């Protein structure tokens, strides 16, 4: 069955024909291709067409698809049982490895998704401080828990507030623009003794890649310390992507709590939240803040995640970042030569080409980019076997599996795009 037929069938069974809104490709005026398999830097659709992948399951596959060590670890684990609902060696080993790479995570709890991680971290911060309000940034996406859907990023940016979330639920959500430290300071001056936490993507990845301005993250750290609020870094995207120890290593800022996902599962559903021992010990069963999960610490996901983090120890992050920078800059140069203004943001192995004539520092500026030009670019690149995110407000990812030939083929495809 081809992608068109599968999508038609899927639309009779699932809302929009997909299990996550962006996959419907509505923002690029297209229909999705259905993937049959993936290997290394490539994916193949159900009709056998091959694509160079720059989405990588929205970030987890930094080693490429089906890395041999990760695949072997997952196979070994599943041969011993797919789920126990009981403690297992893998969750201890993975937690120990995360702690080694991110020392700020003195204690942690495994969950099954990034949304679970952020939702639980917010609950913990509220329970620890005895406060209800929290600060989030317009355009930052922290999953689809109700409290986070006020002015969220990613596909939620198209449905601000979203039906089904009562006003009273988001009445405790205080909003500020990303990179606007003065706005955050004013929120603390007005409600400092009511603010439980600030949650932030240290490098925002869901309104395109938006990097923190100099002093922004340190300013958040200082305000949280001053007012006794918890600083939460949502590193679901940046964790083990922008540096071996995530954004907190790269920018030299220590949060109180961190949320993780994606890479720590090696391609399997997983999430994690953790941080200071004195905060984490407020979690049940040793504390009063409740959280639980049937599949938390799933042995297959733990094995794949542990194998991924161990493999990454032997990978040259600096070299991949340098290769990504050269590639992204040449890609942007090609599109600019066609008369389209491009603003490029890049950190580590993530980048966004904004169809804009000025740098993007927040959600307002991201929303002003030329979405029609991106749609035309996306459609033509896909037709030439290059798989990009089906929305201009998402990141592109490179991997340790990409070759120079992959980059060269991508650049050649871009040279053939017309506007």
N, C-alpha and C positions, 0 to 999 in steps of 0.2 A: 504494500500500500504506500502511496506517495504522500508527501507532506500536506499537500492541499486536501487530499481525501481524509487524512488523519485529523487535520484541523477541523474540517467540517463535522466529522464524527465527534470530536472532542467537545465542540460547542454545544452538542446535544446532551452532554454528560457533565460538563464542568462550566462554571460561570466564565464566559469569555473564552472558553476552550483551554484554559491554563490553570495551573496551581499557584501562580504568582503573577501579579498583573503585568509587569514589564515584559514578560515572555510573549505576550500577545502581539508585540511589535506595533502597537497603534501609534506610538510617538514617531515612528519612521514611515507611517503609511504603508505598511506591509503586513504579510502574514508570516508566522514563524516557520522555520525549517525544523523538522523533527530529527533528533540525533539518534543514531543507532549505536555508535561506538566512538571511543576516543583513545588516543595513544600519543604520548609525548606532547608535542605542541600542536597536535592536529585532532580534528573531529571529522566524522563522516556522517552524512545524513542518511535517511532510510532509502534514498535513491542512489547512494554510493558516491555522492559528491564530497570531495575533501576540502576542508577549510583550515587555514592557519588561525588558531584560536588566540584571541586577546581578551577573553572574558574569564575563562578558566573557572567556571562555576561561581562567578562573581568573587573570585579571589583565592579560594583555598588551594588551588593546584599549583603552587609556586615551583614545585619540582617537575611539573608536567603531569599529564594524565598517565596513570598506570606505572608510576615509578616502581621498578622491580622490588626494591626493599620494602616499600609500603604495601605493595600488592601481596608479597610473600607474608608479611606480618599479619595482614588481614585474613589471608587464607588460613594461616596457622591458627589464628584466634577462632575463626568460625568453625573450624574442624573440632574445636573443643567445646563449642556451644555458642549460640548467637546472643543469648541474654540470660542472666541469672537472677536479677532482682535481689542481688546480695553483693557484699563487698568482694572485690577481686584484686589481684596483683596489679593489673594494668592501670587502675585508677591511682594507685599509690605511686607507681613508677612515673606516670605522666605528670602527676602533681609535683613530684620531686624534680623532674626536668624543667617544668615551667618555673618553679621557684629558683632554680639555678640560673635560668636565663633572665628572669624578672624578679629580682630579690624583694621588690616591694610587695609581692604576693606571698606573704608569710604563711597564710592559710588560704585555702580555696575550696570551692564546691563545684563539681561537675554537673552540668545540665545538658539539655539536648538541642539547644539553639541559642543564637545570639539574643533573640527576643527574651527568652527565659532568663538569660544572664542579666540583661539590663533591668528587666522587671524586678528580679530578685534583689539586685544591688540597690535599686531605689527603695524597696521595702526595708532592706537592712539599714540604709542610711536614715530612713525615717524612724525606725525602731531604736536605733542607736542614739539619735539626737533628741527624740521626743518631739520633733517638729514635722510639719506637713508640707510646706512649700518647697519647691525646688526650681532651679534655673536650668533651662535648656536653650539651645541656640536655634534660631530660625534656619531651616534647611539642614540641620543635623538630623540624621535618622538613627533611631535607637531601637528599631523593631516596631511591632504593631500593637504593643500593650497600650491600652486606652490613654493613659496619662501622657504618653510620648507623641500622640498624634496631633498635637497642637503645632501647626506650622512645621511639619516634618519634611524631610528631604526624600529622595528617591521617588518612586511612583506616588507616594503619599502627598507629594507637593502639589499634585494635580487635584487632590480632594482635601483642601485644608479643613482641619477639624474633623472631618468624615462623619456622615450620619451613623448613628448608633453609639456615639460617645456623648453622654450627657454633659451639659455645661458644668455641672457641679464637680464632675470628675477632673476636668482640666482647669478648674478655678484655682487650683494650687500650683499650676504650671506657670512659671514666670518666664517671659520670653525676652531675648535680646538678640541682636544681630551678631553673628560670628565675627570675631576680630574687633568688636566694639567694647573695649574694657571699661570705658566710661559709663556705658549703659548698665553693665553688670554692677559697677560700683554704686550707681544710683539705686539699683534694686536692693542692694545690701543696706544702704543708708536708710531706705524706707522700711524694709522688712527683715533686717539682719537676724533678729532673734526668732524668726519664724522659718528661716531657710534651712532645710535639712542638708541639701547638697547642691552642687553644680555638676552636671553631667555634660561631657563634651567629647566630640571626636577630635583628638589632638591635631590631626590633619584630616580635615573633613573630606569624606569620600562619596557623599550621596547628593551633592549638588555640583557634580564634577569634583575634581580634586582642588580643594582650596587650602592653601598652606597658612599656618598661623603667622601673624605679623610678629616682628621682634617684640618681646616683652609681654605678649598676650597671655601665653600659658603661665608664665611666672606671675603675672598679675592675678590670674585666677587662683594660683596656689597661695599667694599672699592674702587675698581676700578671704578665702576659706579658712586659713589659719587664724586670721584676725577675728572672724565671727564664729568660729567653732563649727563650721559646716564641713561636710565631707566632700572632697574632690574626687570625682569618678572619671577616669579616662575610659571611654568606649574604644577599645582597641580591637574590635571584631575585624576590622579591615586592616589597620596598621600593624597589629601584633604579628611579629616575625616576618613582616613584609617590608617595612621601611628600614629595619635594622634587626640584627639578631635578637635584641632585647626590646623591640618595638619602638614606638614613638617616644616613650618615656626615656629610653636610652639615648635616642637620637637628639632629643631636645633638652635632656638633662633635668627633667622635672619629675618629681616623685609624687604620684597620686596616692590617695588613701585607699581607694578601691579601683580595680581594673576589671573590665569585662572583655572576654575573648570568645572567639568562635572560629569558623572557617579553617585556617591553616592547622589549628591544633587537633583537627579531626581527620586530616589527610584525605578529605573528600567525603567523609561520613558525617551524619548529623551530630553536632556537638556544640556545646557552649561551656563557659566557665566564668565564675566571678570570684574575686578574692582580693586580699589586701592585708591591712594591718591586723595582727592577731587580736588586739583588744577590741576591734570592731567585729571581726569574724566570729568571735566567741559569743556574740549575741544571737548567733543562729541556733535553731533547734538542732540537736537535742540538748546542747549545753546552755543555750539561751532561749529567750522567749519568741524570737522572730521565726515564724514557720516558713518552711519551703521543703518540697519533696518532689520526687519524680520517679516514675516506674522504670524508665530507661536511663536514668542518670548513671554515668560511669559505665556505659555499655562496653563490654569487653572488646568488641570488634573495633569500635571507634577509638577506644583507648590505645589499642595496639597500633592502629594506623597512625594516630596522632603522635605516639611515642616514636615510631619509626621515622615519621616526617621530621620531627625536631632533631633527632639524632643524625639524619642524613644532612640536614641543613648546617650542622657543625662543620662539614667538609666543603661547604659551598662558599664561593667568593662573592659576598654581597657587594663589595666595592666595584668589582669588575662588572657585575650585572647592572648596577646603577649607571656606570659609565657607558656601557653598551646601550642601555635604554635611553640615556640622554642624547647620544649621537643619533640614534634611530628616530626618536621623537622630534628632535630639532630638524632633521632632514624631512620628515613627514610634514611637519608644519611649513617648512620652506616650500615644498612642492605645492601645497594647497594655496599658500600666499601668492605664488607665481601665477595662479589662475584667477587672481583678482579678489580672493576672499580673505578678509582679515582674520588672523588667528592669534589668540593669546594662549600660550602654552604653560601649563603647570606640571611639574614633575618632582617626585621624591622617591628614592629607592627604585623599585621596579613598577611603579604606578605612575600614570600620567593622564592628563585630559587635554585635548585640543578644543578650546572654546572657539566657536565661530563668532569672535568679538574683536573689536579694535582696541580694547583696553583690558588690563589685568582684572581678574575676577577675585574679589575678596569676601563676598557674602552672597546670600541667596538672591537678593534683588538683582545684582549684577549677573548672576548665573541665568536668571530668568529672562534677561534682556538679550541673550545670545540668539543667533539666527538658526532657529530650529528647522526651518525649511531647507536651508543649505546642508545642515547635518543629515537630514533624512535623505537628500539626494546623494550625498557622499556615502552614507551607510548602504543604500540600495546597490550602488555601483560596486562598492568594495565587496559586498556579499556575493554579487554575481561573478566576481573574479576569484572567489575562494578565500576571502578574508572575513573572519567572523568577529565583529565588533559589538559592543553593547548597543542594544536597540533603543537608545535614548542619549541625547547629548549631555545629560546631567549625571552621567556615570563615569567611572574610571575605566581606563584600559590597563591591562596587566601584562607584563612580560614574565617569562619564567626561565629557570635554568635549563629548560629543554629547548628553548628557541635557539636556532642556529643563525649564523650570519646570512645564510641563504634564505631563511625564512624572512628575515628583515628585508633583504634585497627584493624578494618577490612581492612583499607588501608595498614597498616603495614604488616598484614598477606598476603595481595595480593603481596606486594613487596617481601616478602620472597620466593614466588613461581616463581618470574621472573628469567629467565635464559638468559645468554649472549653467 
